[in-house]
């Protein structure tokens, strides 16, 4: 019994001396509970909307004011015609357009009925449903307020339209997100263990004494995985299109080019992790911990970023998958071209250059 107690004490000391083990035991649960606690929310907050007010009378102004004062919505744009609706959606900052018909107040007074059209960006079906539900609720509250002191009740007809995903298929949301997550995880993990494996197997010396420069070694490590990951991306697109019916409304060539850029970025990040990791196990765990949860929670894949606290939104903006998901949804569902996604493309390109430069800089010229 004494030997067992001494053995347990030894194991405790061994664990307490290992900082990486302590980080996994205590750090990961704390980070996970904080992330899930702040990220998981079904509430709508500061959702971007646009107003197309063809009447501009007292009633439409009051409804608009109630929408803004609710705290759920922020007016990003006041439109002048229907022709601007599709363009404002393609820009990506607006989740819903509220259309007041012409002579709204006049019709409400003379016929006791008027129409409002709610047009939602349904590339994210869950968010679109929630936004329309919240908007309809605020409009109904306004109607109830008007009907308090009158004999003949007034009625506002709310007509809903889901743009880009009229049937509200969840696959339209999940296929682009899953594509980003799979490419990010597989590409980064495959390369993260590559150089770490060379260190563990003792074959790094062979590479170091070869005439290859650090840049060439990094490129040599990335090239095979780049080709394999691109094949993987094509497979995902084929399955999404033929099995789940997710359309490719925009340019297929542009979509494939953006996928290649994202794969290169993920591979570069994996190489960076592998250059600082001493073992394959550490490289694998670092990739999983640093990439899987952030990709799922902080990219807008599952939960809307605008619902998160401000400090967490800042972190979301340094997550590369966030920009790739925006690009894929834009091309596949909205049919957007490079004019609408050039900012996201430049950001991904910047991430790629940064990770490659850091990988080359941290690559060890000689073994320690």
BALOGU-947279 format. One line per 3 residues: their letters; for each residue x, y, z of N, C-alpha, C, CB. Coordinates in steps of 0.2 Angstrom, whole numbers, m for minus. Glycine has a CB too. Example, Ala and Ser with C-alpha at 12.3 -4.5 7.8 and 13.67 -1.06 7.14 Angstrom:
2
as	66:m28:39:62:m22:39:66:m16:39:57:m22:45 | 64:m11:35:68:m5:36:64:0:39:70:m3:29
// end
This chain:
368
xxx	4:m6:0:0:0:0:4:6:0:m5:0:6 | 10:6:4:14:12:4:17:13:m2:20:10:10 | 19:8:m6:22:8:m13:17:12:m17:24:2:m15
xxx	11:10:m17:6:13:m21:5:20:m20:m1:9:m20 | 5:22:m13:4:29:m12:10:33:m14:4:30:m4 | 16:30:m13:22:34:m16:22:35:m24:29:30:m14
xxx	19:29:m27:19:30:m34:14:35:m36:17:23:m37 | 8:36:m33:3:41:m34:6:48:m33:m3:40:m30 | 10:49:m28:13:55:m26:18:57:m32:17:55:m20
xxx	22:52:m34:27:53:m40:23:55:m46:31:47:m41 | 17:52:m48:13:54:m53:11:61:m53:8:49:m55 | 8:63:m47:6:70:m46:12:75:m47:4:71:m38
xxx	18:73:m44:23:78:m45:25:78:m53:30:75:m41 | 25:73:m56:27:73:m63:22:77:m67:27:65:m66 | 15:76:m66:10:80:m69:11:88:m67:3:78:m67
xxx	12:89:m61:13:96:m59:19:100:m62:13:97:m52 | 24:96:m64:30:99:m67:29:100:m74:36:94:m65 | 24:96:m77:23:97:m84:18:102:m86:21:90:m87
xxx	21:108:m88:16:114:m90:11:113:m95:21:120:m92 | 13:109:m100:9:107:m105:3:103:m103:12:104:m111 | 4:98:m98:m1:94:m96:m6:98:m91:2:88:m91
xxx	m3:103:m88:m7:107:m83:m12:112:m88:m3:111:m79 | m9:114:m93:m13:118:m98:m19:114:m101:m8:121:m104 | m17:108:m102:m23:104:m105:m28:102:m100:m20:97:m108
xxx	m26:101:m94:m30:99:m88:m35:105:m86:m26:96:m82 | m32:111:m85:m35:116:m82:m37:122:m87:m31:119:m76 | m32:123:m92:m33:128:m97:m39:127:m102:m27:130:m100
xxx	m39:121:m105:m44:120:m110:m51:120:m107:m42:113:m113 | m52:117:m101:m59:117:m99:m61:125:m97:m60:113:m92 | m57:129:m95:m59:136:m93:m60:140:m100:m53:139:m89
xxx	m56:139:m105:m57:142:m111:m63:140:m115:m51:141:m116 | m64:133:m114:m70:131:m118:m77:133:m114:m70:123:m117 | m77:133:m108:m83:136:m105:m84:143:m106:m83:134:m97
xxx	m79:147:m106:m79:154:m108:m82:155:m115:m73:158:m107 | m79:151:m119:m81:152:m126:m88:150:m127:m76:148:m131 | m90:144:m125:m97:142:m126:m102:146:m122:m97:135:m124
xxx	m100:149:m117:m104:153:m113:m106:160:m116:m101:155:m106 | m101:163:m119:m101:169:m123:m104:168:m130:m95:173:m123 | m102:163:m133:m104:162:m140:m111:159:m142:m99:157:m144
xxx	m113:154:m138:m119:151:m139:m125:156:m137:m120:144:m135 | m128:158:m141:m134:163:m140:m139:163:m146:m131:170:m139 | m145:162:m144:m150:162:m149:m153:169:m150:m156:157:m148
xxx	m151:174:m146:m154:181:m147:m151:184:m153:m152:184:m140 | m155:189:m155:m153:194:m160:m150:200:m157:m158:195:m165 | m144:202:m159:m141:208:m157:m138:212:m162:m137:207:m151
xxx	m139:218:m163:m136:223:m168:m136:220:m175:m129:224:m166 | m141:217:m177:m141:214:m184:m142:220:m189:m147:209:m185 | m138:219:m194:m138:225:m199:m145:224:m204:m132:225:m203
xxx	m148:229:m204:m154:229:m209:m154:236:m213:m161:229:m204 | m158:235:m218:m159:241:m223:m166:243:m224:m156:240:m230 | m168:249:m224:m175:251:m225:m176:254:m232:m177:256:m220
xxx	m181:251:m235:m184:254:m242:m191:257:m240:m184:248:m247 | m191:263:m239:m197:267:m237:m200:270:m243:m196:271:m231 | m205:268:m246:m208:271:m252:m213:276:m250:m211:265:m257
xxx	m215:276:m244:m220:281:m241:m217:287:m238:m225:277:m237 | m213:285:m233:m210:291:m229:m215:295:m225:m205:295:m233 | m220:291:m222:m225:295:m218:m224:294:m210:m232:293:m220
xxx	m228:296:m207:m228:295:m199:m228:288:m197:m234:299:m196 | m232:284:m200:m232:277:m197:m225:273:m199:m238:273:m200 | m223:274:m205:m217:271:m207:m211:273:m202:m215:271:m214
xxx	m211:279:m201:m205:282:m197:m206:279:m189:m206:290:m197 | m212:279:m187:m213:276:m180:m211:269:m180:m220:277:m178 | m213:265:m185:m210:258:m185:m203:257:m185:m214:254:m191
xxx	m200:261:m190:m193:261:m190:m189:263:m184:m190:266:m196 | m192:268:m180:m189:270:m174:m190:264:m169:m193:276:m171 | m196:261:m169:m196:255:m164:m191:250:m165:m204:253:m164
xxx	m190:248:m172:m185:243:m173:m178:245:m171:m185:242:m181 | m176:251:m172:m170:253:m170:m169:253:m162:m168:260:m172 | m174:256:m159:m174:257:m151:m174:250:m148:m180:261:m149
xxx	m176:245:m151:m177:238:m148:m170:235:m146:m180:233:m153 | m165:238:m149:m158:235:m148:m156:229:m152:m158:234:m141 | m161:226:m156:m160:221:m160:m157:222:m167:m166:217:m161
xxx	m158:228:m169:m156:230:m176:m152:237:m176:m162:230:m180 | m148:237:m182:m145:243:m183:m146:244:m191:m137:242:m182 | m148:250:m192:m149:252:m199:m143:254:m203:m154:258:m200
xxx	m141:250:m207:m135:251:m211:m136:255:m217:m132:244:m213 | m142:255:m220:m143:258:m226:m151:260:m227:m141:254:m232 | m152:266:m230:m159:268:m232:m159:268:m240:m161:275:m229
xxx	m162:263:m242:m163:262:m249:m168:266:m253:m164:254:m251 | m167:267:m259:m171:271:m263:m175:267:m268:m167:277:m267 | m173:261:m270:m177:257:m275:m175:250:m274:m175:259:m282
xxx	m180:246:m277:m179:239:m277:m172:236:m280:m185:235:m280 | m170:240:m284:m164:238:m288:m158:237:m283:m162:243:m294 | m158:241:m278:m152:241:m273:m152:235:m268:m152:247:m269
xxx	m158:231:m268:m158:226:m263:m153:221:m264:m165:223:m263 | m153:218:m270:m148:212:m271:m141:215:m270:m149:210:m278 | m139:221:m272:m132:223:m271:m131:224:m264:m132:230:m275
xxx	m135:226:m260:m134:227:m253:m133:221:m249:m140:231:m249 | m137:216:m251:m136:209:m249:m129:206:m250:m142:204:m251 | m127:207:m257:m121:204:m259:m115:207:m255:m120:205:m266
xxx	m116:214:m253:m110:217:m249:m109:213:m242:m112:224:m248 | m114:210:m240:m114:206:m234:m115:209:m227:m107:203:m234 | m116:215:m227:m117:219:m220:m124:219:m218:m114:226:m221
xxx	m129:217:m223:m136:218:m221:m139:211:m221:m140:222:m226 | m143:210:m216:m146:203:m215:m154:203:m217:m146:201:m208 | m157:209:m217:m164:210:m219:m165:217:m222:m168:209:m213
xxx	m170:217:m227:m172:223:m230:m180:223:m228:m171:223:m237 | m182:229:m225:m189:230:m224:m192:235:m229:m189:233:m216 | m197:233:m232:m200:237:m238:m207:239:m235:m200:233:m244
xxx	m207:246:m235:m214:249:m234:m217:251:m240:m214:255:m229 | m223:249:m242:m226:250:m248:m228:258:m249:m233:246:m249 | m229:260:m255:m231:267:m256:m238:269:m253:m231:268:m263
xxx	m238:275:m250:m244:277:m247:m246:273:m241:m250:278:m252 | m241:271:m237:m243:266:m232:m248:269:m227:m236:264:m228 | m246:275:m224:m251:278:m219:m258:279:m222:m248:285:m217
xxx	m258:281:m228:m264:283:m231:m269:277:m232:m263:286:m238 | m266:271:m234:m269:265:m234:m271:262:m228:m265:259:m238 | m267:263:m223:m268:261:m216:m275:264:m213:m262:261:m211
xxx	m275:271:m215:m281:275:m212:m287:274:m216:m279:282:m213 | m287:273:m223:m293:273:m227:m295:265:m227:m291:275:m234 | m291:261:m228:m293:254:m229:m292:249:m223:m290:250:m235
xxx	m289:252:m217:m287:249:m211:m282:243:m212:m294:246:m208 | m279:243:m218:m274:238:m219:m268:241:m224:m277:232:m223 | m262:239:m222:m256:241:m226:m251:235:m226:m253:247:m223
xxx	m246:235:m231:m242:229:m232:m235:231:m230:m242:227:m239 | m231:227:m227:m224:227:m226:m221:221:m229:m222:229:m218 | m215:221:m232:m212:216:m235:m205:215:m231:m211:216:m242
xxx	m204:209:m228:m198:208:m225:m194:203:m230:m199:204:m218 | m188:205:m232:m184:201:m236:m177:200:m232:m182:205:m243 | m176:193:m231:m170:191:m227:m165:187:m231:m173:187:m221
xxx	m159:188:m229:m153:185:m232:m153:178:m229:m146:188:m231 | m156:173:m232:m156:166:m229:m151:161:m231:m163:163:m232 | m145:164:m232:m139:160:m233:m137:157:m226:m133:164:m235
xxx	m139:160:m221:m139:157:m214:m147:157:m212:m135:162:m209 | m150:151:m213:m157:150:m212:m159:151:m205:m159:143:m214 | m155:149:m200:m157:150:m193:m158:158:m191:m153:147:m188
xxx	m153:161:m193:m152:168:m192:m158:172:m195:m146:171:m194 | m159:170:m202:m164:173:m206:m171:172:m202:m165:171:m213 | m172:166:m200:m179:165:m197:m180:169:m190:m179:158:m195
xxx	m174:170:m186:m174:173:m180:m176:181:m181:m168:172:m176 | m172:184:m186:m173:191:m188:m180:192:m190:m168:193:m193 | m183:188:m195:m189:189:m197:m194:189:m191:m191:184:m203
xxx	m193:184:m187:m198:183:m181:m197:189:m176:m196:177:m177 | m191:192:m175:m191:198:m171:m194:204:m174:m183:199:m169 | m193:205:m180:m196:210:m184:m203:210:m184:m193:211:m191
xxx	m206:204:m185:m213:203:m185:m216:205:m179:m215:196:m188 | m213:203:m173:m215:204:m167:m216:211:m165:m211:200:m162 | m211:215:m167:m210:222:m166:m216:226:m170:m204:225:m168
xxx	m217:224:m176:m223:226:m180:m229:225:m177:m222:224:m187 | m230:219:m174:m237:217:m171:m238:221:m165:m237:209:m170 | m232:222:m161:m233:226:m155:m235:233:m157:m226:227:m151
xxx	m233:236:m162:m235:243:m165:m242:243:m167:m231:245:m171 | m245:237:m170:m252:237:m172:m256:236:m166:m253:230:m176 | m254:232:m161:m258:232:m155:m259:239:m151:m255:227:m150
xxx	m253:243:m152:m253:249:m149:m258:254:m152:m246:252:m149 | m259:253:m159:m263:257:m163:m270:255:m162:m262:257:m170 | m272:249:m160:m278:247:m159:m281:247:m152:m279:239:m161
xxx	m278:250:m148:m280:251:m141:m287:255:m141:m275:254:m137 | m287:261:m144:m292:266:m143:m297:267:m149:m290:272:m141 | m297:261:m154:m301:262:m160:m306:256:m160:m297:262:m166
xxx	m312:257:m164:m317:252:m164:m315:247:m169:m324:255:m166 | m313:250:m175:m311:245:m181:m304:244:m181:m314:248:m188 | m302:238:m180:m294:236:m179:m291:238:m185:m293:229:m176
xxx	m285:240:m185:m280:241:m190:m276:234:m191:m275:247:m190 | m274:233:m197:m270:227:m199:m264:229:m203:m275:222:m202 | m258:226:m201:m252:227:m206:m251:220:m208:m246:230:m202
xxx	m251:219:m214:m249:212:m217:m241:212:m218:m253:211:m224 | m238:207:m215:m231:206:m215:m230:200:m220:m228:204:m208 | m227:202:m226:m225:197:m231:m218:195:m231:m227:199:m238
xxx	m216:189:m230:m209:187:m229:m206:184:m235:m209:182:m223 | m200:185:m237:m197:182:m242:m190:180:m240:m197:187:m248 | m188:174:m241:m181:172:m240:m177:172:m246:m181:165:m236
xxx	m172:176:m246:m168:177:m252:m162:172:m252:m165:184:m253 | m160:169:m258:m155:164:m259:m156:157:m256:m149:167:m256 | m161:156:m252:m163:150:m249:m170:150:m247:m158:148:m243
xxx	m174:150:m252:m181:150:m251:m184:145:m247:m185:151:m257 | m181:139:m247:m184:133:m244:m181:132:m237:m183:127:m248 | m176:137:m235:m173:137:m229:m169:130:m227:m178:139:m223
xxx	m166:128:m232:m162:122:m231:m156:123:m227:m160:119:m238 | m155:119:m222:m149:120:m217:m143:118:m221:m150:115:m211 | m143:114:m226:m137:112:m230:m134:118:m233:m138:107:m235
xxx	m138:123:m235:m135:129:m238:m130:133:m233:m141:134:m240 | m132:132:m227:m127:135:m222:m122:131:m220:m132:137:m215 | m123:124:m219:m118:120:m216:m112:118:m221:m121:114:m213
xxx	m114:117:m227:m109:115:m232:m103:120:m233:m112:114:m239 | m104:126:m234:m99:131:m234:m95:131:m227:m101:138:m235 | m98:130:m221:m95:130:m215:m91:124:m214:m100:131:m209
xxx	m94:118:m216:m90:112:m215:m84:112:m220:m95:106:m217 | m85:114:m226:m79:115:m231:m74:119:m228:m82:118:m237 | m75:124:m224:m70:128:m221:m66:124:m216:m72:135:m219
xxx	m71:121:m211:m68:118:m206:m64:112:m208:m74:115:m201 | m66:108:m212:m62:102:m215:m56:104:m218:m66:98:m220 | m56:109:m222:m50:111:m226:m45:114:m221:m51:116:m231
xxx	m47:118:m216:m43:121:m211:m40:115:m206:m47:126:m206 | m44:111:m204:m41:106:m199:m37:101:m203:m47:102:m196 | m39:98:m208:m35:93:m211:m28:96:m214:m39:90:m217
xxx	m29:101:m218:m23:104:m221:m18:106:m215:m25:111:m225 | m20:110:m210:m16:112:m205:m13:106:m201:m19:117:m200 | m17:101:m199:m15:96:m195:m9:91:m199:m20:91:m193
xxx	m11:90:m206:m6:86:m210:1:89:m210:m9:85:m217 | 1:96:m211:7:99:m211:11:100:m204:7:106:m215 | 6:101:m199:9:103:m192:13:97:m190:3:104:m188
xxx	12:91:m192:16:85:m189:22:84:m194:11:79:m189 | 22:87:m200:27:85:m205:34:86:m202:26:89:m211 | 36:92:m200:43:94:m198:44:91:m191:44:102:m198
xxx	39:91:m187:39:88:m180:41:80:m181:33:89:m176 | 38:77:m186:40:70:m187:47:69:m189:35:67:m193 | 50:74:m193:57:74:m195:61:74:m189:59:79:m200
xxx	59:78:m184:63:79:m178:63:73:m174:61:85:m174 | 57:70:m173:57:64:m169:60:58:m172:49:62:m168 | 60:57:m178:63:52:m182:71:53:m183:60:50:m188
xxx	73:59:m181:80:60:m182:82:61:m189:84:54:m179 | 78:62:m194:80:63:m201:80:71:m202:74:60:m205 | 80:75:m197:80:82:m199:88:84:m201:79:86:m192
xxx	92:80:m198:99:81:m199:101:80:m207:104:76:m196 | 97:75:m210:98:74:m217:96:80:m221:94:68:m219 | 90:83:m219:88:89:m222:92:95:m221:81:91:m220
xxx	95:96:m215:99:101:m213:106:101:m217:100:102:m206 | 108:96:m219:115:95:m222:114:95:m230:119:89:m220 | 108:95:m232:106:95:m239:107:102:m242:99:92:m241
xxx	108:102:m248:108:109:m251:102:113:m251:111:109:m259 | 97:110:m249:90:114:m249:90:120:m244:84:109:m248 | 87:125:m246:87:131:m241:80:130:m237:87:138:m245
xxx	79:134:m232:73:133:m228:67:134:m232:74:138:m222 | 67:139:m236:61:141:m241:60:135:m245:63:147:m245 | 65:131:m248:63:126:m252:61:120:m248:70:124:m255
xxx	63:119:m242:61:113:m237:53:115:m236:65:113:m231 | 52:121:m234:45:122:m232:40:121:m238:44:130:m230 | 42:123:m244:38:122:m250:38:115:m252:42:126:m256
xxx	43:111:m251:43:104:m252:38:101:m247:50:101:m251 | 38:103:m241:33:100:m236:26:102:m238:34:102:m229 | 24:108:m241:18:110:m242:15:107:m249:18:118:m243
xxx	19:107:m254:17:105:m261:12:99:m261:22:104:m265 | 14:93:m258:10:87:m259:3:88:m255:14:81:m256 | 4:91:m249:m3:92:m245:m7:97:m249:m1:94:m238
xxx	m4:101:m252:m8:106:m256:m13:103:m261:m4:112:m259 | m9:98:m265:m13:95:m270:m18:90:m268:m8:91:m275 | m17:87:m262:m21:82:m259:m27:86:m256:m18:78:m254
xxx	m26:92:m253:m31:96:m250:m36:99:m255:m28:101:m246 | m33:100:m261:m37:103:m267:m42:98:m269:m32:106:m272 | m39:92:m270:m44:86:m272:m49:85:m267:m40:80:m273
xxx	m48:86:m260:m53:86:m255:m58:91:m256:m49:86:m248 | m56:97:m257:m60:103:m258:m65:102:m264:m56:109:m260 | m63:99:m270:m67:97:m275:m72:92:m274:m62:95:m281
xxx	m70:87:m269:m74:82:m267:m80:85:m263:m71:76:m263 | m78:89:m259:m84:93:m255:m89:96:m259:m80:97:m249 | m86:100:m264:m91:104:m268:m95:99:m272:m86:108:m273
xxx	m92:94:m275:m96:89:m278:m102:86:m274:m92:83:m281 | m100:84:m268:m105:81:m263:m110:86:m262:m102:78:m257 | m108:92:m260:m113:98:m259:m118:99:m264:m109:104:m257
xxx	m115:99:m270:m119:101:m276:m124:95:m278:m115:102:m282 | m122:89:m278:m126:83:m281:m130:80:m275:m121:78:m284 | m127:80:m269:m131:76:m264:m135:81:m260:m125:73:m259
xxx	m133:87:m258:m137:91:m254:m140:97:m258:m132:94:m249 | m138:97:m264:m142:102:m269:m140:109:m267:m149:102:m268 | m134:110:m265:m131:117:m264:m129:120:m270:m125:117:m258
xxx	m132:126:m273:m130:128:m279:m123:131:m279:m135:133:m281 | m121:132:m285:m115:136:m286:m117:142:m291:m108:132:m289 | m119:147:m289:m122:152:m293:m117:157:m296:m127:157:m288
xxx	m111:157:m293:m106:161:m296:m101:158:m300:m102:165:m290 | m95:161:m301:m90:158:m305:m87:152:m302:m85:163:m307 | m87:146:m305:m84:140:m302:m76:141:m302:m85:134:m306
xxx	m73:144:m307:m66:145:m307:m64:150:m301:m64:149:m314 | m68:155:m300:m66:159:m294:m67:156:m288:m71:165:m294 | m72:151:m287:m73:147:m281:m67:143:m280:m79:143:m281
xxx	m65:139:m285:m59:135:m285:m52:139:m283:m58:131:m291 | m52:145:m286:m46:149:m284:m46:151:m277:m46:155:m289 | m52:153:m274:m52:155:m267:m51:149:m263:m59:158:m266
xxx	m53:143:m265:m52:137:m261:m44:136:m261:m55:131:m264 | m41:137:m266:m34:135:m267:m30:140:m262:m31:136:m274 | m32:147:m262:m29:152:m258:m30:150:m250:m32:159:m259
xxx	m36:147:m248:m37:146:m242:m33:139:m240:m45:144:m241 | m33:135:m244:m29:129:m243:m22:130:m241:m29:123:m248 | m19:135:m246:m12:137:m245:m11:141:m238:m10:142:m251
xxx	m16:145:m236:m15:148:m230:m15:143:m224:m21:153:m229 | m20:138:m224:m20:133:m219:m14:129:m219:m26:128:m220 | m11:127:m225:m5:123:m225:1:127:m222:m3:121:m232
xxx	1:134:m223:6:138:m221:6:138:m213:6:145:m224 | 0:139:m210:m1:139:m203:1:132:m200:m9:140:m201 | m1:127:m203:2:120:m201:9:120:m201:m1:115:m205
xxx	13:122:m206:20:123:m206:23:127:m200:22:125:m213 | 19:132:m199:22:137:m193:21:133:m187:17:143:m193 | 16:130:m186:15:126:m179:20:120:m179:8:123:m179
xxx	22:117:m185:27:112:m184:34:114:m183:26:108:m191 | 35:120:m185:42:123:m184:43:124:m177:43:129:m188 | 38:126:m173:39:127:m166:38:121:m161:35:133:m164
xxx	35:116:m164:33:110:m160:39:105:m160:27:107:m163 | 40:102:m154:46:97:m154:44:90:m155:49:98:m147 | 37:89:m154:35:82:m155:28:82:m159:33:79:m148
xxx	27:76:m163:21:76:m167:15:77:m162:21:69:m170 | 15:74:m156:9:74:m152:7:81:m150:10:70:m145 | 13:85:m148:11:92:m147:9:96:m153:18:95:m144
xxx	12:95:m159:9:98:m165:2:96:m166:14:96:m171 | 0:90:m165:m7:88:m167:m12:91:m162:m7:80:m166 | m10:91:m155:m14:94:m150:m15:102:m151:m11:93:m143
xxx	m9:105:m153:m9:112:m154:m14:114:m160:m2:115:m155 | m14:110:m165:m18:111:m171:m25:110:m169:m16:106:m177 | m27:105:m166:m34:103:m164:m36:109:m159:m34:97:m160
xxx	m32:111:m154:m35:116:m149:m35:123:m152:m30:116:m143 | m30:124:m156:m30:131:m159:m35:132:m165:m23:133:m161 | m37:127:m168:m40:127:m174:m48:125:m174:m37:124:m180
xxx	m49:119:m171:m55:116:m171:m61:120:m168:m55:109:m168 | m60:122:m162:m65:126:m158:m66:133:m161:m63:127:m151 | m60:137:m162:m61:143:m165:m64:143:m172:m54:147:m166
xxx	m63:138:m176:m66:137:m183:m74:136:m182:m63:132:m187 | m76:132:m177:m83:131:m176:m86:137:m173:m83:125:m172 | m83:140:m168:m87:145:m164:m86:152:m166:m85:144:m157
xxx	m80:154:m169:m78:161:m169:m78:163:m177:m72:162:m166 | m80:159:m181:m80:160:m188:m87:162:m191:m77:154:m192 | m92:162:m187:m99:163:m190:m102:157:m193:m98:169:m195
xxx	m98:152:m192:m101:145:m195:m107:143:m192:m96:140:m195 | m108:143:m186:m113:141:m182:m117:146:m179:m111:136:m177 | m113:151:m175:m117:156:m172:m115:163:m175:m114:156:m164
xxx	m120:168:m175:m118:174:m178:m113:178:m174:m125:178:m179 | m109:181:m177:m103:185:m174:m106:191:m171:m98:187:m179 | m111:194:m174:m114:201:m171:m117:199:m164:m119:204:m176
xxx	m119:193:m163:m122:192:m156:m117:191:m150:m126:185:m157 | m111:191:m152:m106:190:m147:m103:197:m144:m100:186:m150 | m100:196:m138:m98:202:m135:m92:206:m139:m94:201:m128
xxx	m91:212:m138:m87:216:m143:m80:213:m143:m87:223:m140 | m77:211:m137:m70:209:m136:m69:202:m140:m68:208:m129 | m75:198:m140:m75:192:m144:m75:193:m151:m80:187:m141
xxx	m79:198:m153:m79:200:m160:m73:202:m163:m85:205:m162 | m69:205:m159:m62:207:m161:m58:200:m163:m58:211:m156 | m58:195:m158:m55:189:m160:m57:186:m166:m56:184:m153
xxx	m64:186:m167:m67:183:m173:m64:186:m179:m74:184:m173 | m62:192:m179:m59:195:m185:m52:193:m187:m60:203:m185 | m49:190:m182:m42:187:m184:m43:179:m185:m37:188:m178
xxx	m49:177:m187:m50:170:m188:m50:169:m196:m56:167:m185 | m46:166:m199:m46:166:m207:m52:162:m209:m40:162:m209 | m55:157:m206:m61:154:m209:m67:158:m209:m63:148:m204
xxx	m67:163:m205:m73:168:m205:m73:171:m212:m72:174:m200 | m67:173:m215:m67:176:m222:m68:171:m227:m60:180:m223 | m66:165:m226:m67:160:m232:m75:158:m232:m63:154:m230
xxx	m78:158:m226:m85:156:m226:m89:161:m230:m87:155:m219 | m87:168:m228:m90:173:m232:m90:173:m239:m88:180:m229 | m84:171:m241:m82:170:m249:m86:165:m252:m75:169:m250
xxx	m86:159:m248:m89:153:m251:m97:154:m252:m88:147:m247 | m100:157:m246:m107:158:m246:m109:163:m252:m109:161:m240 | m104:168:m253:m106:174:m258:m106:171:m265:m100:179:m257
xxx	m101:167:m266:m100:164:m273:m105:159:m274:m93:161:m274 | m106:154:m270:m111:148:m271:m118:150:m270:m109:143:m266 | m120:154:m266:m127:156:m264:m129:162:m268:m128:156:m257
xxx	m125:167:m267:m127:174:m270:m125:175:m277:m125:179:m265 | m120:171:m279:m117:173:m286:m113:179:m286:m123:173:m291 | m110:181:m281:m106:187:m281:m99:186:m284:m104:189:m273
xxx	m96:191:m287:m90:191:m290:m84:194:m286:m90:194:m297 | m79:195:m289:m73:197:m285:m74:204:m283:m67:197:m290 | m78:208:m286:m79:215:m284:m82:215:m277:m84:218:m288
xxx	m86:210:m274:m89:210:m268:m85:206:m263:m96:207:m269 | m80:202:m265:m76:198:m260:m69:200:m260:m77:191:m261 | m67:205:m263:m60:207:m264:m56:208:m257:m58:212:m269
xxx	m60:211:m253:m57:213:m246:m55:206:m242:m62:217:m242 | m60:201:m242:m59:195:m239:m53:191:m242:m65:191:m239 | m53:192:m249:m47:188:m253:m41:191:m251:m49:189:m260
xxx	m40:198:m250:m34:201:m248:m32:199:m241:m34:209:m249 | m37:199:m237:m35:197:m230:m33:190:m230:m42:197:m226 | m36:185:m233:m33:178:m233:m26:178:m236:m38:174:m237
xxx	m25:182:m242:m18:182:m245:m13:185:m240:m18:187:m251 | m15:190:m236:m11:193:m231:m9:188:m225:m14:199:m227 | m14:184:m223:m13:178:m218:m8:173:m221:m19:175:m216
xxx	m9:172:m227:m4:167:m230:3:169:m230:m7:165:m238 | 4:175:m233:11:178:m233:14:178:m226:11:185:m236 | 10:180:m221:12:181:m214:14:174:m211:7:184:m210
xxx	10:169:m212:12:162:m210:18:159:m213:6:158:m210 | 19:160:m220:24:158:m223:31:161:m221:24:159:m231 | 30:168:m220:36:172:m218:38:170:m211:35:179:m218
xxx	33:169:m206:35:167:m200:38:159:m200:29:167:m195 | 35:155:m204:38:148:m204:45:148:m206:34:144:m209 | 47:152:m211:54:152:m214:58:155:m208:54:157:m220
xxx	56:161:m205:60:164:m200:61:159:m194:56:170:m197 | 56:155:m192:57:151:m186:60:144:m188:50:150:m183 | 61:143:m194:64:136:m196:71:136:m193:64:135:m204
xxx	73:131:m190:79:130:m187:85:128:m192:79:125:m181 | 90:133:m192:95:131:m197:99:126:m194:100:138:m197 | 100:125:m188:103:119:m185:99:116:m179:111:121:m183
xx	100:110:m177:97:107:m172:99:110:m165:97:99:m172 | 95:110:m160:97:113:m154:99:107:m150:91:116:m150
// end
